[in-house]
Each structure stands twice: as C-alpha cells, then as structure tokens.
Amino acid sequence: MSYAVKNLTQGSRELIAFRIGEQEFCVNIMSVREIRGWTPATPMPHAPAYVLGIINLRGAVLPIVDLSARLGMKPTEPSPRHVIIVAQVKSRVVGLLVEAVSDILTVTDENMQPVPEISSDIEKQYARGILAIEKRMICMIELDALFPEKESEAA
C-alpha cells in the first residue's frame, strides 16, 4: 500500500522506504540510482566493518555497505532475498544492503516529526525526522550525513 499521490505539490518530496530488521527507514528518492538484488561482494582488506566489500556494477567498482551495521544495529547476514539500493552519496556511488524496499512515499514537511530528544547525538547527525504514516514509524536518513567525507573515502 503506497501513501504516494500522483502529482507532487509545492513543498512535497518523494522518499523511498525500506526495512532493516523490524525497523523502517527512508531516504530521498533523488539520491537513489537503482535497486537491485543481492550480489555477493568481494571483501576488501582494512575496510570499515560495515563495508561488506565491492561488486562490479556494469564495469564500475561499487562498495557495498551493510546499512544495518552502519546504523549501529546487528550486522546483516545477506541472503538472496536482500536488496542493494544503489545511491549517490556526495560525489560517490555506494550500494546499501537492506532487507527489502517497501514503499515510495510522497510527503510534505507537515508529515515529518522531529527526531525525539532522547536520541543519541550520533543518531541526530543522520536522522532528519520521523514519519508517522499508516500506523508505521519511518525514520528519514540523510545519506550525506551518514557517510562523512573522510569515511566515504574509506569505502
């Protein structure tokens, strides 16, 4: 079931929602290049723990990030049912391993609730708000804030 409407109104934006474990997150759809099935990654020595490795994406080397581990949650055991969201993060393209893509949402600022004050400082750096839609709580993530410039170079 999608919350999307056909015409974007002034001040609205489209987000792509996905699941990691029991939680839902979303990112701006403009940063998403494609969604593809899981492909085993070739591990890279000395990569951060959340970088699973690299894959060949039509001749380009694409680092694959376990988004669950990057968010400080339990690392993912990838399986064929997982998907990779290929996203633009600053000047780089990365693959984000998630459990499943669930929706494309069209939201306005009125739909967005502030991040609770009890959240950690680290969480506040990348969490841009909470969407309470259809009895679901979806955390909006700012990918540029989740991967600071010096860390994205490590990937």
Z-matrix of the N, CA and C atoms (Angstrom, degrees):
N
C 1 1.447
C 2 1.531 1 108.28
N 3 1.292 2 116.82 1 128.07
C 4 1.452 3 120.68 2 -176.59
C 5 1.518 4 110.81 3 -109.21
N 6 1.303 5 115.65 4 144.14
C 7 1.459 6 123.30 5 178.94
C 8 1.522 7 110.02 6 -92.56
N 9 1.322 8 116.53 7 1.33
C 10 1.462 9 121.69 8 -173.49
C 11 1.524 10 111.54 9 -72.39
N 12 1.322 11 114.55 10 149.22
C 13 1.456 12 122.10 11 171.10
C 14 1.515 13 107.34 12 -114.25
N 15 1.313 14 116.94 13 157.24
C 16 1.460 15 119.74 14 -173.47
C 17 1.524 16 113.79 15 -68.75
N 18 1.310 17 118.23 16 -43.13
C 19 1.468 18 120.29 17 -176.64
C 20 1.520 19 110.30 18 -103.57
N 21 1.331 20 116.00 19 128.12
C 22 1.451 21 119.39 20 176.15
C 23 1.519 22 108.58 21 -75.37
N 24 1.299 23 116.50 22 128.32
C 25 1.458 24 120.27 23 177.12
C 26 1.519 25 109.26 24 -93.70
N 27 1.306 26 115.35 25 168.85
C 28 1.469 27 120.55 26 178.76
C 29 1.530 28 109.90 27 -56.90
N 30 1.322 29 117.46 28 130.52
C 31 1.457 30 121.69 29 177.63
C 32 1.519 31 114.80 30 83.70
N 33 1.334 32 117.93 31 3.16
C 34 1.460 33 119.38 32 177.86
C 35 1.522 34 109.42 33 -99.86
N 36 1.320 35 114.86 34 160.05
C 37 1.467 36 120.07 35 178.54
C 38 1.513 37 109.34 36 -145.02
N 39 1.306 38 115.36 37 156.83
C 40 1.456 39 120.66 38 178.37
C 41 1.521 40 109.51 39 -101.36
N 42 1.314 41 114.63 40 136.83
C 43 1.454 42 122.32 41 179.97
C 44 1.520 43 108.15 42 -126.99
N 45 1.325 44 115.55 43 149.00
C 46 1.459 45 119.81 44 174.98
C 47 1.524 46 107.04 45 -106.34
N 48 1.332 47 115.88 46 125.21
C 49 1.465 48 122.07 47 -177.41
C 50 1.529 49 109.31 48 -99.16
N 51 1.335 50 115.48 49 144.91
C 52 1.462 51 121.11 50 -179.60
C 53 1.511 52 109.51 51 -149.16
N 54 1.327 53 115.45 52 162.02
C 55 1.452 54 122.19 53 -178.99
C 56 1.521 55 111.37 54 -107.68
N 57 1.331 56 113.59 55 141.82
C 58 1.465 57 122.51 56 168.22
C 59 1.516 58 104.43 57 -132.02
N 60 1.312 59 117.23 58 110.05
C 61 1.469 60 120.35 59 -174.68
C 62 1.518 61 109.17 60 62.76
N 63 1.316 62 116.05 61 -129.24
C 64 1.472 63 121.29 62 -179.17
C 65 1.528 64 111.94 63 -92.12
N 66 1.319 65 118.42 64 -2.45
C 67 1.462 66 121.22 65 -175.42
C 68 1.516 67 111.71 66 -103.04
N 69 1.337 68 114.86 67 151.74
C 70 1.462 69 121.17 68 176.03
C 71 1.522 70 109.27 69 -112.13
N 72 1.319 71 114.64 70 141.76
C 73 1.451 72 122.93 71 177.78
C 74 1.517 73 107.59 72 -132.70
N 75 1.328 74 116.28 73 167.48
C 76 1.458 75 119.49 74 174.46
C 77 1.524 76 109.30 75 -148.19
N 78 1.330 77 114.85 76 156.22
C 79 1.457 78 122.21 77 175.87
C 80 1.528 79 107.66 78 -135.45
N 81 1.317 80 115.46 79 160.95
C 82 1.454 81 120.83 80 177.70
C 83 1.522 82 109.22 81 -61.92
N 84 1.313 83 116.56 82 128.86
C 85 1.462 84 120.57 83 -177.07
C 86 1.529 85 111.76 84 -64.28
N 87 1.326 86 117.27 85 -22.72
C 88 1.469 87 120.60 86 -179.60
C 89 1.536 88 112.06 87 -67.09
N 90 1.330 89 117.62 88 -19.96
C 91 1.469 90 119.81 89 178.38
C 92 1.531 91 111.70 90 -89.12
N 93 1.339 92 117.89 91 -8.13
C 94 1.467 93 121.78 92 -177.36
C 95 1.525 94 109.88 93 -91.48
N 96 1.323 95 115.16 94 125.38
C 97 1.464 96 120.57 95 177.83
C 98 1.519 97 112.58 96 -92.08
N 99 1.337 98 115.79 97 -40.86
C 100 1.459 99 120.23 98 178.92
C 101 1.522 100 109.34 99 -165.71
N 102 1.329 101 115.05 100 166.08
C 103 1.459 102 122.49 101 175.46
C 104 1.522 103 105.96 102 -124.89
N 105 1.320 104 115.94 103 129.54
C 106 1.458 105 120.02 104 -176.75
C 107 1.524 106 110.37 105 -137.63
N 108 1.309 107 116.25 106 162.87
C 109 1.458 108 121.40 107 178.31
C 110 1.525 109 111.30 108 -69.83
N 111 1.320 110 115.05 109 163.54
C 112 1.462 111 121.36 110 178.95
C 113 1.519 112 110.62 111 -63.34
N 114 1.307 113 115.24 112 134.57
C 115 1.457 114 124.16 113 173.39
C 116 1.524 115 106.59 114 -127.72
N 117 1.336 116 119.03 115 127.29
C 118 1.468 117 119.26 116 178.44
C 119 1.528 118 110.81 117 -55.92
N 120 1.322 119 115.30 118 137.93
C 121 1.463 120 121.62 119 -177.34
C 122 1.525 121 110.52 120 -100.59
N 123 1.314 122 115.24 121 148.34
C 124 1.462 123 122.00 122 174.81
C 125 1.528 124 108.09 123 -84.30
N 126 1.342 125 117.62 124 118.06
C 127 1.473 126 119.86 125 -178.39
C 128 1.527 127 111.89 126 -60.79
N 129 1.328 128 115.16 127 148.62
C 130 1.461 129 121.85 128 177.63
C 131 1.526 130 108.83 129 -116.26
N 132 1.339 131 117.45 130 131.70
C 133 1.465 132 119.28 131 179.16
C 134 1.532 133 110.86 132 -66.25
N 135 1.313 134 116.25 133 143.87
C 136 1.466 135 124.66 134 176.14
C 137 1.527 136 113.90 135 64.94
N 138 1.329 137 117.78 136 15.95
C 139 1.469 138 120.65 137 176.40
C 140 1.526 139 108.43 138 -78.12
N 141 1.340 140 117.63 139 153.34
C 142 1.476 141 119.29 140 174.80
C 143 1.527 142 110.20 141 -56.29
N 144 1.321 143 117.07 142 154.14
C 145 1.466 144 121.88 143 -175.80
C 146 1.525 145 112.52 144 -58.62
N 147 1.315 146 118.08 145 -29.27
C 148 1.471 147 120.49 146 -178.35
C 149 1.529 148 112.92 147 -82.26
N 150 1.334 149 118.25 148 -6.43
C 151 1.467 150 121.16 149 176.28
C 152 1.528 151 107.84 150 -91.87
N 153 1.337 152 115.52 151 113.03
C 154 1.465 153 120.22 152 -177.26
C 155 1.520 154 112.61 153 -74.68
N 156 1.321 155 116.39 154 -24.74
C 157 1.454 156 121.14 155 -178.42
C 158 1.514 157 109.76 156 146.02
N 159 1.329 158 115.35 157 -154.86
C 160 1.464 159 120.86 158 -177.89
C 161 1.525 160 109.43 159 -129.72
N 162 1.340 161 114.58 160 154.93
C 163 1.459 162 120.67 161 172.68
C 164 1.524 163 107.93 162 -130.72
N 165 1.319 164 115.44 163 163.67
C 166 1.455 165 122.11 164 175.88
C 167 1.526 166 107.17 165 -93.71
N 168 1.316 167 116.72 166 115.70
C 169 1.462 168 121.70 167 178.62
C 170 1.522 169 108.18 168 -112.92
N 171 1.317 170 115.50 169 95.03
C 172 1.471 171 122.09 170 -179.34
C 173 1.535 172 111.77 171 49.89
N 174 1.328 173 115.42 172 47.73
C 175 1.455 174 121.14 173 176.11
C 176 1.518 175 115.16 174 88.93
N 177 1.329 176 117.99 175 -6.06
C 178 1.468 177 121.40 176 178.24
C 179 1.524 178 109.66 177 -107.01
N 180 1.319 179 116.31 178 144.30
C 181 1.457 180 121.72 179 178.27
C 182 1.530 181 107.65 180 -83.09
N 183 1.342 182 115.71 181 123.70
C 184 1.464 183 121.11 182 -177.23
C 185 1.527 184 109.91 183 -120.26
N 186 1.354 185 117.64 184 115.88
C 187 1.462 186 118.65 185 175.66
C 188 1.526 187 109.99 186 -71.47
N 189 1.343 188 116.36 187 139.63
C 190 1.454 189 122.50 188 -179.88
C 191 1.532 190 108.52 189 -108.45
N 192 1.340 191 115.37 190 121.86
C 193 1.453 192 122.55 191 -177.70
C 194 1.529 193 109.20 192 -107.47
N 195 1.321 194 115.99 193 128.28
C 196 1.462 195 121.14 194 172.57
C 197 1.523 196 106.16 195 -76.55
N 198 1.329 197 117.13 196 101.19
C 199 1.466 198 120.81 197 -174.13
C 200 1.531 199 110.93 198 -64.06
N 201 1.318 200 117.87 199 -31.74
C 202 1.463 201 120.87 200 176.98
C 203 1.533 202 110.37 201 -61.21
N 204 1.321 203 117.06 202 -48.74
C 205 1.470 204 121.23 203 179.22
C 206 1.526 205 110.52 204 -65.54
N 207 1.335 206 117.30 205 -37.97
C 208 1.471 207 120.70 206 -179.49
C 209 1.522 208 111.44 207 -65.18
N 210 1.324 209 116.20 208 -30.67
C 211 1.465 210 120.64 209 179.02
C 212 1.530 211 112.53 210 -86.18
N 213 1.340 212 116.67 211 4.40
C 214 1.455 213 120.55 212 177.34
C 215 1.514 214 113.65 213 83.84
N 216 1.325 215 116.27 214 15.31
C 217 1.458 216 121.51 215 178.74
C 218 1.524 217 109.02 216 -98.29
N 219 1.335 218 115.46 217 -178.28
C 220 1.469 219 121.00 218 -179.76
C 221 1.532 220 109.94 219 -61.97
N 222 1.347 221 118.19 220 132.47
C 223 1.474 222 120.02 221 177.91
C 224 1.528 223 111.41 222 -58.35
N 225 1.319 224 115.40 223 147.43
C 226 1.457 225 122.42 224 -177.98
C 227 1.524 226 110.57 225 -84.53
N 228 1.316 227 115.33 226 140.15
C 229 1.466 228 121.66 227 169.33
C 230 1.524 229 105.39 228 -97.57
N 231 1.336 230 118.76 229 96.84
C 232 1.464 231 120.42 230 -173.97
C 233 1.526 232 113.00 231 -60.82
N 234 1.313 233 115.44 232 142.47
C 235 1.457 234 122.15 233 176.52
C 236 1.529 235 107.95 234 -140.13
N 237 1.325 236 118.11 235 169.34
C 238 1.465 237 119.99 236 -179.96
C 239 1.532 238 114.37 237 -58.28
N 240 1.343 239 118.56 238 -19.07
C 241 1.459 240 119.84 239 179.94
C 242 1.536 241 112.94 240 -81.82
N 243 1.329 242 117.93 241 -12.75
C 244 1.460 243 121.54 242 177.86
C 245 1.533 244 110.61 243 -75.32
N 246 1.318 245 116.22 244 159.70
C 247 1.464 246 120.78 245 178.16
C 248 1.519 247 109.93 246 -127.92
N 249 1.318 248 113.82 247 159.39
C 250 1.464 249 121.80 248 176.56
C 251 1.524 250 107.58 249 -113.86
N 252 1.328 251 115.32 250 123.24
C 253 1.457 252 120.79 251 173.39
C 254 1.523 253 106.10 252 -93.62
N 255 1.327 254 116.29 253 114.98
C 256 1.461 255 120.54 254 178.17
C 257 1.522 256 106.45 255 -86.03
N 258 1.335 257 115.83 256 117.38
C 259 1.463 258 120.39 257 -172.74
C 260 1.518 259 112.00 258 -131.06
N 261 1.319 260 114.75 259 151.30
C 262 1.460 261 122.50 260 174.21
C 263 1.524 262 107.16 261 -87.79
N 264 1.326 263 116.89 262 121.65
C 265 1.456 264 122.86 263 176.64
C 266 1.519 265 106.62 264 -123.12
N 267 1.330 266 115.34 265 106.62
C 268 1.462 267 121.92 266 -173.10
C 269 1.525 268 108.29 267 55.31
N 270 1.319 269 118.53 268 -122.15
C 271 1.467 270 120.31 269 -177.07
C 272 1.532 271 112.52 270 -94.06
N 273 1.330 272 117.36 271 4.41
C 274 1.468 273 121.14 272 -175.82
C 275 1.519 274 111.67 273 -115.13
N 276 1.325 275 114.59 274 157.24
C 277 1.463 276 121.66 275 173.46
C 278 1.522 277 106.65 276 -110.42
N 279 1.332 278 116.68 277 128.90
C 280 1.463 279 122.03 278 179.77
C 281 1.519 280 109.71 279 -130.98
N 282 1.326 281 116.02 280 156.28
C 283 1.451 282 122.01 281 174.20
C 284 1.508 283 109.06 282 -101.49
N 285 1.327 284 116.64 283 128.44
C 286 1.462 285 122.05 284 -178.94
C 287 1.522 286 108.74 285 -107.61
N 288 1.323 287 116.99 286 115.46
C 289 1.455 288 121.78 287 179.21
C 290 1.526 289 108.83 288 -78.85
N 291 1.354 290 115.86 289 121.68
C 292 1.463 291 122.08 290 177.19
C 293 1.525 292 108.42 291 -133.80
N 294 1.325 293 115.45 292 166.30
C 295 1.461 294 119.46 293 -178.97
C 296 1.523 295 111.66 294 -72.15
N 297 1.318 296 117.01 295 -47.88
C 298 1.468 297 120.50 296 -179.03
C 299 1.521 298 109.58 297 -164.80
N 300 1.313 299 116.49 298 148.59
C 301 1.458 300 121.67 299 171.25
C 302 1.518 301 105.87 300 -88.75
N 303 1.346 302 116.80 301 132.20
C 304 1.459 303 119.58 302 -173.09
C 305 1.522 304 114.49 303 -111.00
N 306 1.325 305 119.18 304 -28.74
C 307 1.460 306 120.38 305 -171.47
C 308 1.518 307 112.29 306 -163.57
N 309 1.320 308 113.76 307 159.84
C 310 1.466 309 120.93 308 163.39
C 311 1.524 310 104.21 309 -115.33
N 312 1.324 311 115.70 310 122.17
C 313 1.457 312 121.80 311 -175.13
C 314 1.520 313 110.35 312 -111.11
N 315 1.314 314 116.73 313 140.93
C 316 1.457 315 121.45 314 170.40
C 317 1.523 316 106.18 315 -110.04
N 318 1.318 317 116.28 316 118.14
C 319 1.464 318 120.67 317 -174.88
C 320 1.522 319 110.60 318 -129.98
N 321 1.316 320 114.88 319 161.62
C 322 1.457 321 121.84 320 172.71
C 323 1.518 322 107.43 321 -118.15
N 324 1.307 323 117.19 322 172.57
C 325 1.458 324 120.70 323 178.77
C 326 1.530 325 111.78 324 -60.94
N 327 1.346 326 116.71 325 -27.75
C 328 1.473 327 119.62 326 178.90
C 329 1.529 328 111.61 327 -66.12
N 330 1.342 329 117.66 328 -27.79
C 331 1.465 330 121.26 329 178.55
C 332 1.524 331 112.42 330 -74.36
N 333 1.335 332 117.32 331 -20.40
C 334 1.458 333 122.58 332 -172.82
C 335 1.530 334 110.53 333 -89.95
N 336 1.338 335 115.40 334 125.80
C 337 1.464 336 121.63 335 175.54
C 338 1.526 337 108.48 336 -100.16
N 339 1.333 338 118.03 337 150.46
C 340 1.470 339 118.93 338 178.88
C 341 1.527 340 111.65 339 -67.50
N 342 1.326 341 115.64 340 156.01
C 343 1.464 342 121.68 341 176.36
C 344 1.528 343 106.91 342 -66.83
N 345 1.339 344 118.46 343 132.74
C 346 1.474 345 120.41 344 -178.18
C 347 1.526 346 112.38 345 -57.34
N 348 1.311 347 115.56 346 146.98
C 349 1.474 348 121.71 347 -178.77
C 350 1.520 349 112.47 348 -63.96
N 351 1.329 350 118.04 349 -22.88
C 352 1.467 351 120.10 350 -178.88
C 353 1.522 352 112.38 351 -78.23
N 354 1.332 353 117.57 352 -5.10
C 355 1.465 354 120.97 353 179.41
C 356 1.517 355 109.98 354 -66.54
N 357 1.322 356 115.33 355 152.81
C 358 1.458 357 120.23 356 178.79
C 359 1.527 358 110.42 357 -71.53
N 360 1.315 359 116.22 358 159.53
C 361 1.469 360 120.72 359 177.67
C 362 1.517 361 110.99 360 -60.76
N 363 1.334 362 116.27 361 -36.45
C 364 1.466 363 120.05 362 179.39
C 365 1.523 364 109.51 363 -63.79
N 366 1.340 365 116.40 364 -44.79
C 367 1.461 366 120.13 365 179.85
C 368 1.528 367 111.08 366 -63.03
N 369 1.313 368 117.67 367 -38.87
C 370 1.466 369 121.16 368 -179.46
C 371 1.526 370 111.75 369 -65.68
N 372 1.332 371 117.73 370 -22.80
C 373 1.460 372 120.54 371 179.48
C 374 1.509 373 112.02 372 -67.50
N 375 1.322 374 118.62 373 -34.77
C 376 1.466 375 120.49 374 -176.74
C 377 1.530 376 113.85 375 -113.18
N 378 1.332 377 118.81 376 -21.45
C 379 1.472 378 121.44 377 179.50
C 380 1.527 379 108.47 378 -81.22
N 381 1.332 380 116.26 379 123.76
C 382 1.463 381 121.08 380 -177.04
C 383 1.513 382 113.30 381 -101.67
N 384 1.319 383 116.98 382 -9.49
C 385 1.452 384 120.08 383 178.87
C 386 1.508 385 110.78 384 161.67
N 387 1.328 386 114.76 385 173.39
C 388 1.456 387 121.97 386 179.99
C 389 1.527 388 108.12 387 -122.23
N 390 1.316 389 116.03 388 131.41
C 391 1.458 390 121.56 389 175.35
C 392 1.523 391 108.16 390 -101.48
N 393 1.314 392 116.28 391 126.16
C 394 1.462 393 120.84 392 174.77
C 395 1.520 394 105.88 393 -107.94
N 396 1.345 395 115.41 394 96.08
C 397 1.467 396 121.30 395 -174.76
C 398 1.520 397 108.70 396 -128.65
N 399 1.331 398 116.50 397 129.52
C 400 1.464 399 121.75 398 174.71
C 401 1.525 400 112.35 399 49.53
N 402 1.305 401 118.08 400 47.95
C 403 1.465 402 125.02 401 179.81
C 404 1.522 403 113.02 402 62.97
N 405 1.325 404 116.18 403 20.75
C 406 1.468 405 121.65 404 177.59
C 407 1.524 406 108.78 405 -114.37
N 408 1.325 407 115.81 406 146.48
C 409 1.466 408 121.81 407 174.43
C 410 1.519 409 106.76 408 -113.02
N 411 1.336 410 116.33 409 114.85
C 412 1.456 411 121.29 410 -174.95
C 413 1.525 412 108.39 411 -120.61
N 414 1.317 413 116.40 412 123.18
C 415 1.465 414 122.12 413 -179.74
C 416 1.531 415 109.70 414 -88.75
N 417 1.329 416 116.78 415 124.31
C 418 1.459 417 120.51 416 177.05
C 419 1.523 418 109.27 417 -84.72
N 420 1.332 419 115.58 418 128.43
C 421 1.466 420 122.47 419 -178.09
C 422 1.526 421 109.36 420 -108.34
N 423 1.318 422 115.77 421 136.72
C 424 1.470 423 121.99 422 172.76
C 425 1.527 424 106.57 423 -97.23
N 426 1.329 425 116.86 424 106.66
C 427 1.466 426 120.68 425 -175.08
C 428 1.523 427 112.72 426 -61.47
N 429 1.326 428 117.77 427 -38.21
C 430 1.469 429 119.89 428 -179.89
C 431 1.530 430 111.21 429 -60.90
N 432 1.339 431 117.39 430 -33.92
C 433 1.462 432 120.87 431 179.13
C 434 1.531 433 111.64 432 -79.59
N 435 1.327 434 116.98 433 -27.05
C 436 1.458 435 121.29 434 -179.87
C 437 1.527 436 112.05 435 -73.52
N 438 1.325 437 115.65 436 -27.10
C 439 1.464 438 121.13 437 179.82
C 440 1.516 439 109.39 438 -122.98
N 441 1.342 440 117.34 439 82.97
C 442 1.467 441 119.53 440 177.18
C 443 1.529 442 110.73 441 -56.99
N 444 1.320 443 116.57 442 155.01
C 445 1.457 444 122.64 443 -173.19
C 446 1.532 445 112.79 444 -50.58
N 447 1.336 446 118.77 445 -49.19
C 448 1.456 447 119.08 446 -176.74
C 449 1.519 448 112.25 447 -69.01
N 450 1.366 449 118.57 448 -29.08
C 451 1.464 450 119.84 449 176.79
C 452 1.516 451 111.24 450 -76.19
N 453 1.336 452 117.87 451 -35.46
C 454 1.473 453 118.96 452 -178.91
C 455 1.523 454 110.02 453 -68.24
N 456 1.314 455 117.42 454 -25.39
C 457 1.463 456 119.64 455 175.83
C 458 1.519 457 110.61 456 -69.91
N 459 1.344 458 117.06 457 -30.06
C 460 1.456 459 120.39 458 177.66
C 461 1.519 460 110.34 459 -66.87
N 462 1.327 461 115.64 460 -32.28
C 463 1.467 462 119.36 461 178.64
C 464 1.506 463 108.76 462 -72.97
